[in-house]
Amino acid sequence: MKDTLVTLLGGGGFLGRQVAQALMERGARVRIAQRNLATAAKVKSLGNLGQTQFVAADIRKPESVARAIHGSDVVINLVGVLTGDFDAFHHQGAANVARAAAAAGVTALVHVSAIGADADSPSAYGRSKAAGEQAVKAAFPTATIIRPSIVFGPEDQFLNRFAELIRLFPIVPVIGGATKFQPVYVADVAHAIANAAQSPGIHGGRTFELGGPQILSMKEINAWIAKTIGRDRTLVDVPNGAASLLAMLPGAPITRDQLAMLGRDNIVSPGAPGLADLGVSPTPLAAVADKWLVRYRRHGRFAGRVSA
């Protein structure tokens, strides 16, 4: 991909920074396009002089997207929200990106969706993701769709969030304890996206579901975290009725839509193309997570390592 110009919409975020690094390692030039460029500052130090560009863009505004994409060889849409107007970002925004990419004649479009994208999903999030996929396919038929399960890494809002709760409280409530996930390492997702962008002739027009090597329930994930950080904790399942009431309260730790999402497992569909098809070997939680979860131990990095 040497000297290829790749525009990353949402490229300054948790996943975007990893994708940017994976692309720059391949010699690509990377243009970060997003609403708040201040959050993208960390990307600049990842590349060589002149390898990064930055442009303000809002995928809800077609003219903004067209300006950001102008002159690009490849476009990758990483924009996603967990609260707010899902349709504006996941559906209409995705459509704006795909139409602009088609009009600009780019060679490849990679659209990052999510496992759980389904027109019949009980959550507005899942329905908006499905609508976005359909809009992308309609405007850019050779686009590659990437559907990750829960993505984990040093700056995630998943493992770190639970680790902090486990550090603070002797009794930890678990919502959706039986729901299964297939946590996938952020660097693996990033390399999969970069590989898809690099070989549109092989991967274009296909949908890939990315999951790690382990399938764990929400309760099992919390138990694993507790063991890894050396905290003896009691995990208590929150009944669905109580969780529903909690989700209705202002400032609740979970929204009603997120609770609806927990009604379905978040794992790779049987037979779906995945990481291996994109040339990536999945990384187990235990192989990397201890590097950043160490700060939640009683004595931090000076504590003895706990076997996972």
QUILIN-V337332 format. One record per residue. N is the residue number from 1. RES is the residue in one small letter. PSI is psi in radians with two decimals (999 if undefined). Layout:
n->(N,N)
res->(RES,RES)
psi->(PSI,PSI)
This chain:
n->(1,2,3,4,5,6,7,8,9,10,11,12,13,14,15,16,17,18,19,20,21,22,23,24,25,26,27,28,29,30,31,32,33,34,35,36,37,38,39,40,41,42,43,44,45,46,47,48,49,50,51,52,53,54,55,56,57,58,59,60,61,62,63,64,65,66,67,68,69,70,71,72,73,74,75,76,77,78,79,80,81,82,83,84,85,86,87,88,89,90,91,92,93,94,95,96,97,98,99,100,101,102,103,104,105,106,107,108,109,110,111,112,113,114,115,116,117,118,119,120,121,122,123,124,125,126,127,128,129,130,131,132,133,134,135,136,137,138,139,140,141,142,143,144,145,146,147,148,149,150,151,152,153,154,155,156,157,158,159,160,161,162,163,164,165,166,167,168,169,170,171,172,173,174,175,176,177,178,179,180,181,182,183,184,185,186,187,188,189,190,191,192,193,194,195,196,197,198,199,200,201,202,203,204,205,206,207,208,209,210,211,212,213,214,215,216,217,218,219,220,221,222,223,224,225,226,227,228,229,230,231,232,233,234,235,236,237,238,239,240,241,242,243,244,245,246,247,248,249,250,251,252,253,254,255,256,257,258,259,260,261,262,263,264,265,266,267,268,269,270,271,272,273,274,275,276,277,278,279,280,281,282,283,284,285,286,287,288,289,290,291,292,293,294,295,296,297,298,299,300,301,302,303,304,305,306,307,308)
res->(m,k,d,t,l,v,t,l,l,g,g,g,g,f,l,g,r,q,v,a,q,a,l,m,e,r,g,a,r,v,r,i,a,q,r,n,l,a,t,a,a,k,v,k,s,l,g,n,l,g,q,t,q,f,v,a,a,d,i,r,k,p,e,s,v,a,r,a,i,h,g,s,d,v,v,i,n,l,v,g,v,l,t,g,d,f,d,a,f,h,h,q,g,a,a,n,v,a,r,a,a,a,a,a,g,v,t,a,l,v,h,v,s,a,i,g,a,d,a,d,s,p,s,a,y,g,r,s,k,a,a,g,e,q,a,v,k,a,a,f,p,t,a,t,i,i,r,p,s,i,v,f,g,p,e,d,q,f,l,n,r,f,a,e,l,i,r,l,f,p,i,v,p,v,i,g,g,a,t,k,f,q,p,v,y,v,a,d,v,a,h,a,i,a,n,a,a,q,s,p,g,i,h,g,g,r,t,f,e,l,g,g,p,q,i,l,s,m,k,e,i,n,a,w,i,a,k,t,i,g,r,d,r,t,l,v,d,v,p,n,g,a,a,s,l,l,a,m,l,p,g,a,p,i,t,r,d,q,l,a,m,l,g,r,d,n,i,v,s,p,g,a,p,g,l,a,d,l,g,v,s,p,t,p,l,a,a,v,a,d,k,w,l,v,r,y,r,r,h,g,r,f,a,g,r,v,s,a)
psi->(0.33,2.21,0.04,2.38,2.02,2.15,2.17,1.87,2.09,0.43,-0.10,0.05,-2.99,-0.91,-0.67,-0.70,-0.64,-0.68,-0.76,-0.77,-0.73,-0.66,-0.75,-0.54,-0.43,0.01,0.08,2.67,2.42,2.24,2.05,2.14,2.09,2.95,-0.86,1.73,-0.29,-0.56,-0.17,0.05,-0.59,-0.40,-0.59,-0.67,-0.14,-0.38,3.14,2.98,2.21,0.02,-0.28,2.55,2.76,2.37,2.39,2.32,2.61,1.98,-0.18,-0.18,1.87,-0.71,-0.56,-0.73,-0.76,-0.70,-0.72,-0.62,-0.37,2.20,0.03,2.63,-0.64,2.52,2.36,2.15,1.97,0.04,2.27,2.62,2.65,-0.25,2.86,-2.65,1.55,-0.75,-0.67,-0.68,-0.88,-0.51,-1.21,-0.71,-0.77,-0.68,-0.73,-0.72,-0.82,-0.71,-0.73,-0.69,-0.73,-0.75,-0.57,-0.19,0.56,2.72,-0.43,2.50,2.21,2.16,2.12,2.03,-2.34,2.56,2.35,-0.13,2.03,2.23,-0.39,0.28,2.51,-0.20,2.53,-0.57,-0.91,-0.68,-0.69,-0.62,-0.71,-0.75,-0.65,-0.75,-0.78,-0.73,-0.69,-0.80,-0.64,-0.68,-0.52,1.40,-0.46,0.21,2.57,2.25,2.23,2.15,1.71,2.72,-2.81,2.22,2.25,2.69,3.14,-0.58,0.36,2.88,0.49,-1.35,-0.75,-0.65,-0.81,-0.64,-0.66,-0.72,-0.74,-0.61,-0.65,-0.61,2.40,-0.46,2.16,2.03,2.44,2.07,2.34,0.72,-0.50,-0.20,2.33,2.49,2.84,1.24,2.33,2.35,2.37,-0.66,-0.60,-0.75,-0.75,-0.80,-0.59,-0.76,-0.77,-0.71,-0.68,-0.73,-0.57,-0.46,1.14,-0.45,-0.46,-0.75,-0.20,2.48,0.05,2.79,2.25,2.39,2.14,2.13,2.72,-3.05,-0.12,2.43,2.08,2.51,2.87,-0.70,-0.69,-0.63,-0.77,-0.69,-0.68,-0.74,-0.81,-0.75,-0.74,-0.64,0.15,0.66,2.14,1.83,2.66,2.10,2.17,2.14,2.32,2.11,2.65,-0.70,-0.77,-0.67,-0.65,-0.73,-0.72,-0.73,-0.32,-0.23,2.52,2.35,0.28,2.65,-0.13,2.49,2.89,-0.62,-0.69,-0.64,-0.69,-0.65,-0.58,-0.08,-0.15,2.56,2.63,1.22,2.83,2.35,2.51,2.24,-0.05,2.43,2.48,-2.59,-0.79,-0.65,-0.32,0.23,0.46,2.34,2.25,2.49,2.19,2.66,-0.87,-0.36,-0.41,-0.54,-0.49,-0.43,-0.59,-0.35,-0.22,-0.52,-0.21,-0.03,2.82,-0.68,0.46,-2.40,-0.19,-0.11,2.69,2.51,2.39,2.25,2.31,999)
